[in-house]
Amino acid sequence: MFTKINFNGEILKEARLKQNRTLDELAQSICSNSRQLEAIENNNYEILQAAEIRKIVIKRYAYELKIDIAIAGDD
């Protein structure tokens, strides 16, 4: 069973495209892989099975794009 994250990955995709950055470039910057980032952009979180890992990757991705986000369930 997967923990649901209340977040829309399209926000990150739009920001990435506006900044003319590739998934590969961002993946390398945040020590992830482009497949994971593409899944996040498409709100397909099953690829990142552990809830804490999902939150970390999403937060790193947002930080790299200079986007301030909050994920439901964070304290």
Stockholm file with secondary structure:
# STOCKHOLM 1.0

chainA/1-75         MFTKINFNGEILKEARLKQNRTLDELAQSICSNSRQLEAIENNNYEILQAAEIRKIVIKRYAYELKIDIAIAGDD
#=GR chainA/1-75 SS CCCCCCCCTHHHHHHHHHTTCCHHHHHHHTTCCHHHHHHHHTTCGGGSCSHHHHHHHHHHHHHHTTCCCCCTTCC
#=GC SS_cons        CCCCCCCCTHHHHHHHHHTTCCHHHHHHHTTCCHHHHHHHHTTCGGGSCSHHHHHHHHHHHHHHTTCCCCCTTCC
//
